Amino acid sequence: MRHAPARGSVVTSVLEAIVRDLPWHLSRPIAHRGLHGGPGGPPENSMAAFRRAAAHGVPFELDVQLTRDGALAVVHDAAVRLPSGRARPVTSLTLGELRAVASSVPGAAVPVTLPEVFAAVAGRVPVMVDVRRWGVAGAGGLERAVTAAVRRYEGPVAVQSFDPRTVYRLRRALPGVPVGQIAGALRSAPRVLRPIGRSMATNAVCRPGFLSFELDALPSRALRFWQRRGLPVIGWTVHSPEQERAARESVTNVFFSGYLPSAYAWRPPAPQR
């Protein structure tokens, strides 16, 4: 005699089916700045962290900025500190100068470029590109460079940015590529711009395909407003399985760091190309 499946197992099966039908950036936890850290592990935003993620079949996120000589350098912070102690904006340095500064800091990641990362990953795992525009300068060189790199790449990719202008430009330039708006508490943003950024009112014009939202800024009435209008949300950043479970009560997917989600724990390393 066959028994009806338990309600809990039915619900779980339905949820798993829904997740399977979602695109990768909404269904697969994304390693924040690569698969880094741990005993003897590589630094964040390093080629070693990206290769490690690809070897384990894990999608990852990275940050890009445009150097003075037009290179898409994988760097998060707006400025780097020179050996003299003086800080210089990333955008004021050439790629060679940026690499020279990083090489002088023990344990620091030597900046690579987005095309170099794409070549190393070669489509083995999806890549989320965080397009970092610091300040209010609005020229479109950064977006044009990202657009050119993404168009040449044959692997799965999505892009996101804090800057609504960047979201708008990339959405128009990259049809078919998921483009997201990042938001949250925005503590490093100019004070006059924080209310606009936190409300995400620009979504009405920029029309992102998803939101990336700072989990420490929850609860958020603005986020609930956009979720009710159908925008999916990736939460950032969780650091443990417990934080991941709690976050999934509010968001669709997560960026993670410092542990390996159970979704990947069983996976053997992906073959090299």
BAFI-3210 file (N, C-alpha, C; in Angstrom, 3 decimals, decimal comma, padded with zeros to 6 digits):
// residues 273
n [1|2|3|4|5|6|7|8|9|10|11|12|13|14|15|16|17|18|19|20|21|22|23|24|25|26|27|28|29|30|31|32|33|34|35|36|37|38|39|40|41|42|43|44|45|46|47|48|49|50|51|52|53|54|55|56|57|58|59|60|61|62|63|64|65|66|67|68|69|70|71|72|73|74|75|76|77|78|79|80|81|82|83|84|85|86|87|88|89|90|91|92|93|94|95|96|97|98|99|100|101|102|103|104|105|106|107|108|109|110|111|112|113|114|115|116|117|118|119|120|121|122|123|124|125|126|127|128|129|130|131|132|133|134|135|136|137|138|139|140|141|142|143|144|145|146|147|148|149|150|151|152|153|154|155|156|157|158|159|160|161|162|163|164|165|166|167|168|169|170|171|172|173|174|175|176|177|178|179|180|181|182|183|184|185|186|187|188|189|190|191|192|193|194|195|196|197|198|199|200|201|202|203|204|205|206|207|208|209|210|211|212|213|214|215|216|217|218|219|220|221|222|223|224|225|226|227|228|229|230|231|232|233|234|235|236|237|238|239|240|241|242|243|244|245|246|247|248|249|250|251|252|253|254|255|256|257|258|259|260|261|262|263|264|265|266|267|268|269|270|271|272|273]
n.u [000,847|000,604|001,699|000,615|002,799|004,546|003,528|005,585|007,674|006,534|006,273|008,986|009,912|008,514|009,587|012,265|011,992|011,126|013,417|015,231|014,305|014,953|017,116|020,766|021,900|020,009|019,573|021,853|024,132|026,502|029,940|031,473|033,635|035,242|036,358|037,706|040,033|040,244|042,463|045,589|044,436|043,614|043,848|041,054|039,355|041,374|043,271|043,806|041,716|039,554|040,119|039,994|037,271|036,152|037,201|035,757|033,215|031,720|029,833|031,008|031,610|033,063|034,937|035,205|037,154|038,041|041,233|043,722|044,875|042,922|042,393|040,453|040,546|040,558|039,567|038,479|038,398|038,193|040,571|044,137|046,847|049,937|053,457|054,594|052,647|050,701|047,443|046,067|043,664|042,265|041,567|043,407|045,757|047,914|047,544|049,949|051,203|049,389|049,635|052,292|052,166|050,513|052,164|054,040|052,930|052,762|051,092|048,946|046,550|047,633|046,501|044,367|042,979|039,632|039,213|041,334|040,488|038,134|039,291|040,695|038,669|036,928|034,211|033,483|032,180|029,514|029,888|029,650|029,778|030,731|030,374|032,294|031,820|033,123|032,282|030,910|031,410|030,449|031,132|031,058|033,044|033,822|031,558|031,441|033,798|033,322|031,084|032,206|034,000|032,257|030,652|032,483|032,926|032,103|030,950|028,569|027,321|026,640|025,849|026,269|025,681|026,265|025,713|023,088|023,176|025,086|023,818|021,639|022,940|024,290|022,193|020,920|022,964|023,585|021,584|019,761|021,605|021,697|021,151|021,812|020,752|022,545|022,038|021,447|022,490|024,319|026,557|029,005|028,368|027,869|026,327|024,084|023,092|022,258|019,488|018,115|019,397|018,843|016,092|015,822|014,495|015,201|014,931|012,594|013,178|015,643|015,246|016,262|017,085|017,286|017,835|020,568|021,055|022,031|022,252|022,489|021,083|018,450|015,316|013,671|011,572|011,576|012,811|010,920|008,847|009,780|010,156|007,520|006,741|007,843|010,663|013,452|015,750|019,133|020,899|023,495|026,188|026,498|027,921|027,922|026,296|024,039|023,446|022,852|020,500|018,758|018,748|017,471|014,827|014,080|015,215|015,995|018,374|021,885|025,000|028,028|030,605|033,539|032,748|031,584|028,671|026,079|025,053|027,208|028,939|029,211|030,267|032,649|035,898|035,699|036,455|039,548|040,068]
n.v [-001,198|002,165|005,139|008,477|011,198|012,938|016,150|018,004|017,009|017,284|020,072|020,760|019,532|020,986|023,556|023,051|022,462|024,924|026,488|025,214|026,100|028,747|031,413|031,285|033,303|033,728|031,348|029,957|030,067|032,715|033,235|035,685|037,981|035,965|032,576|032,679|032,982|031,123|028,617|029,191|029,986|031,767|035,387|037,732|038,720|037,844|036,172|033,561|033,031|033,131|031,062|028,960|028,978|028,347|025,790|024,344|024,524|026,817|029,738|033,135|036,465|039,589|042,701|045,567|048,256|051,172|051,831|054,479|054,108|052,760|050,070|047,316|046,866|044,472|045,404|046,412|048,654|052,271|053,653|053,156|052,559|054,070|053,107|055,271|056,056|057,738|058,024|056,976|057,409|054,609|055,085|056,972|055,784|053,810|050,455|049,065|050,609|050,220|047,475|047,416|048,786|047,022|044,784|045,508|045,142|042,813|039,738|040,841|040,867|040,767|042,948|041,776|041,734|042,130|040,848|038,980|037,368|036,306|034,814|032,891|031,548|030,689|030,108|028,065|028,466|030,676|034,289|037,145|040,521|043,265|046,528|049,136|052,372|055,101|058,083|061,038|061,458|061,223|060,173|057,807|055,856|053,654|051,953|051,428|049,978|047,715|046,696|045,999|043,957|042,034|041,419|040,115|037,828|034,398|032,928|032,397|035,349|038,084|041,476|044,198|047,199|049,907|052,427|054,115|055,262|053,750|051,256|051,819|052,433|050,005|048,204|049,031|048,639|045,949|043,878|041,017|040,228|039,737|042,531|044,289|046,348|047,597|048,040|049,330|050,145|052,075|053,480|054,566|056,286|059,622|061,899|063,362|061,807|059,441|059,030|058,785|056,598|054,597|054,383|053,451|054,645|055,257|052,935|052,917|054,202|053,146|050,406|047,776|044,242|042,734|043,017|043,707|043,449|044,836|042,829|043,595|045,913|045,315|045,210|046,552|048,924|050,001|048,003|045,925|047,125|047,103|044,392|043,490|044,317|042,573|042,367|040,330|039,460|039,468|038,762|040,340|040,163|036,708|034,702|032,206|028,962|029,278|032,033|032,101|030,528|032,128|034,454|033,637|033,764|036,242|036,955|036,015|034,798|034,481|036,215|034,832|034,278|032,957|030,373|027,211|026,817|024,332|023,571|023,256|021,563|018,869|018,754|017,656|018,921|021,021|020,122|021,202|023,575]
n.w [000,000|-000,930|000,561|001,084|000,395|003,001|004,221|004,621|002,987|000,480|000,243|000,345|-002,002|-003,941|-003,544|-004,190|-006,882|-007,854|-007,361|-009,059|-011,502|-011,582|-012,771|-012,751|-011,087|-009,183|-007,958|-007,139|-004,539|-004,241|-004,299|-002,463|-003,729|-004,724|-003,914|-001,124|001,690|004,843|006,343|005,088|002,739|-000,360|-000,917|-000,988|-004,028|-005,731|-008,310|-007,587|-005,776|-007,493|-009,298|-007,528|-006,828|-009,341|-009,691|-007,846|-008,760|-008,146|-008,426|-008,591|-007,281|-008,245|-008,058|-010,125|-011,428|-013,353|-014,499|-014,843|-017,330|-018,692|-018,056|-016,843|-013,750|-011,131|-008,283|-005,088|-003,189|-003,185|-003,177|-002,967|-000,717|-000,850|-000,574|000,738|002,433|001,583|000,179|-002,914|-005,482|-007,210|-009,845|-010,628|-011,155|-013,262|-014,583|-014,257|-012,248|-010,180|-009,726|-008,899|-006,475|-004,987|-004,920|-003,115|-000,669|001,829|001,402|000,026|-002,654|-005,965|-008,347|-010,926|-014,264|-015,570|-018,161|-017,959|-015,849|-016,954|-019,032|-017,573|-016,174|-018,163|-018,692|-016,942|-014,495|-013,443|-013,420|-011,414|-011,936|-010,198|-010,676|-009,933|-009,214|-007,823|-006,151|-007,794|-010,440|-013,809|-016,372|-019,101|-019,578|-017,981|-018,015|-020,760|-021,151|-019,532|-020,843|-023,345|-022,561|-021,464|-023,666|-025,285|-023,898|-023,510|-021,498|-018,727|-017,221|-015,005|-014,103|-011,789|-009,817|-007,509|-008,424|-009,892|-012,450|-013,762|-013,706|-015,372|-017,824|-018,372|-018,518|-020,843|-022,680|-022,576|-023,440|-022,426|-020,544|-017,071|-014,997|-012,094|-009,281|-006,582|-003,106|000,238|003,545|002,773|003,828|003,023|001,026|-000,339|001,923|001,057|-000,963|000,143|001,069|-001,388|-002,544|-000,641|-000,788|-003,312|-005,407|-007,987|-009,383|-010,815|-013,169|-014,024|-014,061|-013,042|-013,225|-010,977|-007,407|-005,250|-001,905|001,228|003,990|006,646|006,693|006,892|008,724|005,769|004,521|001,979|000,468|000,711|-000,672|-003,367|-003,696|-003,605|-006,037|-007,728|-007,993|-007,656|-004,968|-003,988|-001,149|000,789|003,100|003,802|006,422|007,508|007,781|009,403|009,243|006,557|006,378|007,882|006,323|004,006|004,571|003,843|001,393|-002,033|-002,922|-001,960|-001,328|-000,238|002,267|003,778|004,413|003,066|001,358|001,809|-000,617|-002,284|-001,022|-001,610|-004,131|-006,544|-007,587|-010,479|-013,884|-015,373|-018,010]
ca.u [000,000|001,400|001,270|000,779|004,008|004,336|003,372|006,886|008,444|005,903|006,662|010,405|010,054|008,020|010,562|013,445|011,648|011,114|014,805|015,858|013,838|015,450|018,443|021,848|022,193|018,963|019,416|023,114|024,882|027,606|031,091|031,765|035,033|035,930|036,380|038,955|040,100|040,550|043,893|046,406|043,619|044,016|043,165|039,863|039,548|042,628|043,099|043,766|040,371|038,638|040,410|039,493|035,826|035,867|037,545|034,724|031,904|031,023|029,784|031,650|031,479|034,298|034,771|036,064|037,270|038,824|042,478|043,993|045,194|041,792|042,287|039,406|041,248|039,717|039,915|037,264|038,454|038,321|041,954|045,164|047,834|051,289|054,461|054,841|051,529|049,697|046,417|045,813|042,517|042,583|041,391|044,523|046,942|047,895|047,514|051,287|051,426|048,530|050,259|053,523|051,776|050,040|053,295|054,842|052,186|052,766|049,798|047,903|046,313|048,099|045,306|044,248|041,964|038,436|039,455|042,197|039,644|037,279|040,103|041,041|037,464|036,525|032,831|033,223|031,181|029,051|030,618|028,924|030,710|030,308|031,002|032,503|032,025|033,193|032,123|029,779|031,803|029,454|031,538|030,660|034,139|033,792|030,494|031,806|034,820|032,666|030,241|033,057|034,533|031,173|030,231|033,474|032,976|031,081|030,405|027,460|027,760|025,677|026,533|025,530|026,386|025,599|025,379|021,961|023,554|025,771|022,781|020,872|023,772|024,577|020,957|020,686|024,065|023,742|020,302|019,928|022,486|021,086|021,765|021,207|021,012|022,980|021,575|021,589|022,638|025,064|027,296|030,120|027,858|027,680|025,130|022,943|022,582|021,830|018,036|017,715|019,902|018,161|014,723|015,900|013,486|015,678|014,544|011,487|013,752|016,758|014,623|017,158|016,438|017,326|018,450|021,506|020,748|022,817|021,410|022,535|020,149|017,085|014,239|013,646|010,281|011,829|013,051|009,634|008,090|010,219|009,891|006,108|006,597|008,420|012,111|014,122|016,805|020,282|021,358|024,936|026,902|026,352|029,220|027,729|025,026|022,940|023,089|022,234|019,118|017,977|018,621|016,553|013,461|013,818|015,790|015,953|019,687|022,846|026,438|028,568|032,043|034,049|032,313|031,079|027,279|025,813|024,769|028,447|029,809|029,415|030,740|034,077|036,423|035,354|037,646|040,237|040,046]
ca.v [000,000|003,373|006,208|009,843|011,833|013,888|017,532|018,674|016,578|017,868|021,479|020,814|019,187|022,114|024,635|022,668|022,596|026,353|026,948|024,686|026,857|030,115|031,607|030,965|034,339|033,696|030,001|029,376|031,000|033,326|033,515|037,116|038,271|034,700|031,603|033,071|032,793|029,809|028,411|029,144|030,288|032,955|036,632|038,057|039,405|037,405|035,133|032,272|032,858|032,867|029,712|028,037|028,904|027,619|024,381|023,720|024,731|027,848|031,081|034,115|037,894|040,368|044,143|046,143|049,703|051,543|052,522|055,665|053,699|052,078|048,652|046,954|046,227|043,841|046,051|046,865|049,966|053,426|054,128|052,278|053,315|053,938|052,847|056,513|056,286|058,560|057,266|057,413|056,741|053,597|055,670|057,869|054,945|052,842|049,080|048,739|051,270|049,557|046,191|047,676|049,119|045,802|043,876|045,970|044,854|041,373|039,062|041,501|040,322|041,587|043,121|041,220|042,437|041,343|039,896|037,893|036,456|035,602|033,827|031,808|030,795|030,069|029,650|026,911|028,881|032,043|035,386|038,383|041,647|044,445|047,669|050,097|053,784|055,886|059,509|061,468|061,622|060,463|059,746|056,425|054,980|052,413|051,100|050,977|048,944|046,505|046,184|045,344|042,718|041,072|040,987|039,182|036,622|033,432|032,254|033,069|036,513|039,105|042,677|044,976|048,400|050,823|053,668|053,926|055,612|052,582|050,244|052,244|052,298|048,602|047,527|049,371|048,162|044,494|043,160|039,593|040,012|040,246|043,752|044,531|047,539|047,306|049,037|048,946|051,316|053,058|054,316|055,253|057,189|061,006|061,974|063,891|060,783|058,230|058,766|058,323|055,244|053,660|054,194|052,813|055,274|055,267|051,685|053,184|054,614|052,272|049,107|046,627|042,935|042,197|043,874|043,153|044,286|044,600|042,165|044,354|047,039|044,814|045,258|047,740|049,145|050,225|046,705|045,217|047,789|046,617|042,956|043,296|044,622|041,478|042,345|039,373|040,074|038,705|039,393|040,292|038,924|035,767|034,140|030,905|028,327|029,832|033,312|031,831|030,091|033,287|035,400|033,140|034,135|037,587|037,173|034,870|034,166|035,156|036,216|034,228|034,385|032,344|028,980|026,667|026,400|022,907|023,345|022,931|020,740|017,541|018,822|017,494|020,032|021,009|019,872|022,362|023,694]
ca.w [000,000|-001,021|001,468|000,573|000,942|004,093|003,747|004,588|001,832|-000,707|000,203|000,002|-003,413|-004,728|-003,447|-004,957|-008,302|-008,160|-007,397|-010,272|-012,661|-011,521|-013,374|-011,828|-010,091|-008,166|-007,415|-006,672|-003,695|-004,983|-003,437|-002,443|-004,067|-004,950|-002,817|-000,456|003,139|005,385|006,600|003,885|001,570|-001,119|-000,545|-001,763|-005,309|-006,333|-009,309|-006,890|-005,218|-008,609|-009,780|-006,502|-007,002|-010,571|-009,503|-007,023|-009,370|-007,371|-009,005|-007,709|-007,547|-008,172|-008,192|-011,163|-011,601|-014,525|-014,179|-015,662|-018,700|-019,306|-017,721|-015,878|-012,654|-010,124|-007,013|-004,419|-002,541|-004,068|-003,180|-002,409|000,050|-001,377|000,479|001,479|003,336|000,910|-000,538|-004,281|-006,095|-008,212|-011,169|-010,947|-011,363|-014,348|-014,090|-013,784|-010,958|-009,200|-009,406|-008,157|-005,100|-004,332|-004,730|-001,978|000,562|002,050|001,474|-000,764|-003,983|-007,079|-009,173|-012,264|-015,026|-015,844|-019,248|-017,489|-015,071|-017,914|-019,742|-016,649|-015,802|-019,433|-018,686|-016,063|-013,510|-013,696|-012,776|-011,143|-012,000|-009,452|-011,355|-008,847|-009,541|-006,597|-006,387|-008,615|-011,839|-014,556|-017,703|-019,331|-019,982|-017,209|-018,538|-022,107|-021,025|-019,025|-021,925|-024,341|-021,995|-021,315|-025,000|-025,830|-023,069|-023,898|-020,335|-018,032|-016,469|-014,617|-013,642|-010,803|-009,398|-006,593|-009,113|-010,809|-013,819|-014,301|-013,942|-016,555|-019,014|-018,648|-018,932|-022,246|-023,521|-022,480|-023,405|-022,203|-019,394|-015,837|-014,473|-010,788|-008,476|-005,217|-002,131|001,640|004,404|001,976|004,779|002,382|-000,002|000,113|002,772|000,324|-001,873|000,844|001,040|-002,719|-002,714|000,252|-001,264|-004,635|-006,262|-009,366|-010,046|-011,725|-014,451|-014,416|-014,294|-012,880|-013,240|-009,618|-006,403|-004,269|-000,745|002,438|004,990|007,901|006,591|007,067|007,734|004,926|003,862|000,554|-000,160|000,610|-001,742|-004,660|-003,767|-003,946|-007,464|-008,504|-008,124|-006,768|-004,159|-003,511|000,084|001,043|002,815|004,907|006,816|008,145|007,389|010,190|008,638|005,258|006,597|008,317|005,221|002,985|004,918|003,316|000,065|-002,935|-002,977|-001,086|-001,468|000,981|002,488|005,003|004,563|001,814|001,521|001,607|-002,034|-002,973|-000,189|-002,191|-005,509|-006,807|-008,380|-011,886|-014,724|-015,923|-019,468]
c.u [000,878|000,819|001,496|002,029|003,659|004,296|004,714|007,697|007,869|006,319|008,118|010,621|009,603|009,029|011,814|013,189|011,648|012,537|015,498|015,481|014,331|016,787|019,529|022,034|021,130|018,850|020,676|023,856|026,177|028,726|031,499|033,258|035,866|035,866|037,710|038,917|040,352|042,043|044,683|045,659|044,057|043,296|041,961|040,233|040,893|042,350|043,026|042,385|039,362|038,867|039,880|037,977|035,474|036,138|036,486|033,319|031,069|031,004|030,410|031,412|032,858|033,981|035,699|035,998|038,148|040,065|042,688|044,295|044,125|041,669|041,158|040,043|040,270|040,187|038,626|037,355|038,666|039,765|042,872|046,194|049,229|052,265|054,772|053,763|050,426|048,719|046,223|044,577|042,970|042,534|042,534|045,805|046,790|047,840|048,878|051,591|050,615|049,135|051,544|053,217|051,353|051,187|054,146|054,169|052,145|051,350|048,696|047,761|046,861|046,945|045,426|043,172|040,777|038,635|040,356|041,408|038,751|038,068|040,434|039,835|036,897|035,141|032,517|032,198|030,711|029,837|029,680|029,936|030,094|031,076|031,072|032,766|031,975|033,056|030,998|030,162|030,961|029,850|031,321|031,767|034,142|032,751|030,819|032,843|034,212|031,811|031,071|033,579|033,450|030,712|031,198|033,475|031,821|030,459|029,255|027,962|026,556|026,475|025,642|026,346|025,574|025,054|024,230|022,283|024,239|024,776|022,016|021,672|024,007|023,325|020,673|021,737|024,156|022,385|020,538|020,850|021,787|021,862|021,050|021,626|021,403|022,500|021,749|021,673|023,419|025,859|028,432|029,669|027,785|026,334|023,898|022,309|022,005|020,323|017,552|018,151|019,164|016,730|014,684|014,838|013,902|015,346|013,435|011,978|014,794|016,309|015,611|016,381|016,429|017,945|019,460|021,408|021,536|021,926|021,400|021,587|018,692|016,622|014,226|012,292|010,475|012,051|011,748|008,786|008,481|010,042|008,437|005,836|007,401|009,918|012,717|015,326|017,881|020,818|022,869|025,244|026,697|027,681|029,098|026,437|023,831|022,493|022,406|020,776|018,240|017,740|017,576|015,082|013,073|014,264|015,780|017,256|020,644|024,226|027,001|030,080|032,401|033,584|031,832|029,651|027,089|025,514|026,017|029,306|030,135|030,105|032,234|034,592|036,044|036,599|038,227|040,090|041,351]
c.v [001,242|004,444|007,555|010,459|012,828|015,299|018,240|018,295|017,140|019,320|021,612|020,535|020,328|023,246|024,319|022,810|024,057|026,878|026,476|025,497|028,303|030,223|031,484|032,011|034,420|032,334|029,414|030,391|031,436|033,697|034,973|037,358|037,006|033,797|031,770|032,717|031,361|029,665|028,266|029,485|031,564|034,204|036,887|038,821|039,074|036,336|033,762|032,000|032,550|031,465|028,664|027,882|028,089|026,132|023,637|023,959|025,799|029,178|032,094|035,532|038,530|041,835|044,669|047,663|049,967|052,311|053,704|055,300|052,784|050,601|048,436|046,152|045,677|044,327|046,566|048,304|051,084|053,880|053,053|053,150|053,025|053,633|054,082|056,798|057,115|057,673|057,854|056,687|055,729|054,197|056,593|057,106|054,106|051,440|048,669|049,352|050,598|048,232|046,377|047,995|047,854|044,844|044,258|045,669|043,343|040,797|039,693|040,821|041,287|041,725|042,472|042,014|041,522|040,400|038,736|036,878|035,651|034,512|032,637|030,932|030,060|029,438|028,504|027,221|030,289|033,074|036,580|039,522|042,845|045,645|048,831|051,489|054,568|057,358|059,786|061,712|060,693|060,019|058,242|055,481|053,647|051,458|050,586|049,859|047,634|045,878|045,428|044,010|041,646|040,550|039,981|037,845|035,693|032,701|033,015|034,193|037,378|040,298|043,415|046,198|049,141|052,037|053,448|054,288|054,441|051,476|050,569|052,021|050,835|047,850|047,809|048,751|046,641|043,796|041,662|039,251|040,535|041,450|044,123|045,831|047,103|048,416|048,476|050,189|052,435|054,016|055,095|056,223|058,618|061,145|062,435|062,826|059,557|058,008|058,247|056,880|054,229|053,398|053,419|053,372|055,271|053,972|051,915|053,582|053,614|050,839|047,937|045,320|042,262|043,242|043,067|044,047|043,838|044,023|042,913|045,546|046,593|045,028|046,584|047,845|049,333|048,895|045,933|045,814|047,219|045,116|042,689|043,589|043,667|041,446|041,325|040,021|039,050|039,432|039,280|040,796|038,012|035,072|032,784|030,283|028,902|031,174|033,105|031,422|031,264|034,254|034,947|033,319|035,468|037,777|035,878|034,090|034,979|035,190|035,679|034,399|033,648|030,931|028,512|026,198|024,930|022,590|022,925|021,915|019,395|017,575|018,545|018,679|019,887|020,774|021,163|022,369|024,247]
c.w [000,000|-000,118|000,797|001,177|002,033|003,542|003,632|003,376|000,539|-000,866|-000,221|-001,472|-004,316|-004,723|-004,253|-006,450|-008,725|-008,294|-008,668|-011,513|-012,663|-012,251|-012,311|-010,742|-009,000|-007,486|-006,797|-005,804|-004,383|-004,014|-003,575|-002,613|-004,229|-003,746|-002,088|001,022|003,546|005,605|005,304|002,612|000,881|-000,639|-001,446|-003,025|-005,943|-007,377|-008,652|-006,310|-006,316|-009,180|-008,797|-006,618|-008,240|-010,411|-008,703|-007,562|-008,710|-008,133|-008,047|-008,213|-007,474|-008,415|-009,279|-011,149|-012,812|-014,084|-015,126|-017,108|-019,292|-019,036|-016,707|-014,752|-011,626|-008,753|-006,397|-003,945|-003,550|-004,213|-002,618|-001,702|-000,484|-000,245|001,318|002,517|002,724|000,148|-001,929|-004,815|-007,143|-009,609|-011,577|-011,252|-012,623|-013,751|-013,559|-012,431|-009,856|-008,772|-008,600|-006,701|-004,361|-004,034|-003,533|-000,639|000,769|002,150|000,657|-002,121|-005,031|-008,059|-010,550|-012,990|-015,274|-017,029|-018,834|-016,676|-016,004|-018,640|-018,845|-016,322|-017,014|-019,371|-017,758|-014,989|-013,872|-012,888|-012,622|-011,075|-011,293|-010,004|-010,371|-009,392|-008,232|-006,937|-007,365|-010,066|-012,704|-015,944|-017,860|-019,747|-019,263|-017,775|-019,939|-022,055|-020,528|-020,121|-022,950|-023,826|-021,901|-022,674|-025,605|-025,097|-023,408|-022,712|-019,697|-017,136|-016,126|-014,121|-012,652|-010,427|-008,352|-007,331|-010,091|-012,249|-014,512|-014,607|-015,219|-017,836|-019,378|-019,093|-020,403|-023,165|-023,582|-022,395|-023,276|-021,053|-018,143|-015,288|-013,177|-010,142|-007,075|-004,301|-000,731|002,494|003,717|002,855|004,118|001,295|000,537|000,833|002,001|-000,584|-001,156|000,808|-000,306|-002,928|-001,870|-000,199|-002,576|-005,580|-007,717|-010,103|-011,074|-013,110|-014,940|-014,699|-014,200|-012,897|-011,892|-008,703|-005,610|-003,043|000,481|003,534|006,321|007,881|006,674|008,500|006,988|004,244|002,362|-000,159|-000,317|-000,513|-003,101|-004,795|-004,149|-005,422|-008,341|-008,645|-007,156|-006,100|-003,820|-002,286|000,243|002,450|004,031|005,146|007,503|007,632|008,139|009,621|007,291|005,423|007,012|007,162|004,216|003,362|004,283|001,877|-000,734|-002,945|-002,114|-001,711|-000,154|001,048|003,768|005,271|003,195|002,021|001,181|000,153|-002,804|-002,231|-000,822|-003,538|-005,611|-007,594|-009,843|-012,732|-015,250|-017,443|-019,974]
res [m|r|h|a|p|a|r|g|s|v|v|t|s|v|l|e|a|i|v|r|d|l|p|w|h|l|s|r|p|i|a|h|r|g|l|h|g|g|p|g|g|p|p|e|n|s|m|a|a|f|r|r|a|a|a|h|g|v|p|f|e|l|d|v|q|l|t|r|d|g|a|l|a|v|v|h|d|a|a|v|r|l|p|s|g|r|a|r|p|v|t|s|l|t|l|g|e|l|r|a|v|a|s|s|v|p|g|a|a|v|p|v|t|l|p|e|v|f|a|a|v|a|g|r|v|p|v|m|v|d|v|r|r|w|g|v|a|g|a|g|g|l|e|r|a|v|t|a|a|v|r|r|y|e|g|p|v|a|v|q|s|f|d|p|r|t|v|y|r|l|r|r|a|l|p|g|v|p|v|g|q|i|a|g|a|l|r|s|a|p|r|v|l|r|p|i|g|r|s|m|a|t|n|a|v|c|r|p|g|f|l|s|f|e|l|d|a|l|p|s|r|a|l|r|f|w|q|r|r|g|l|p|v|i|g|w|t|v|h|s|p|e|q|e|r|a|a|r|e|s|v|t|n|v|f|f|s|g|y|l|p|s|a|y|a|w|r|p|p|a|p|q|r]
***
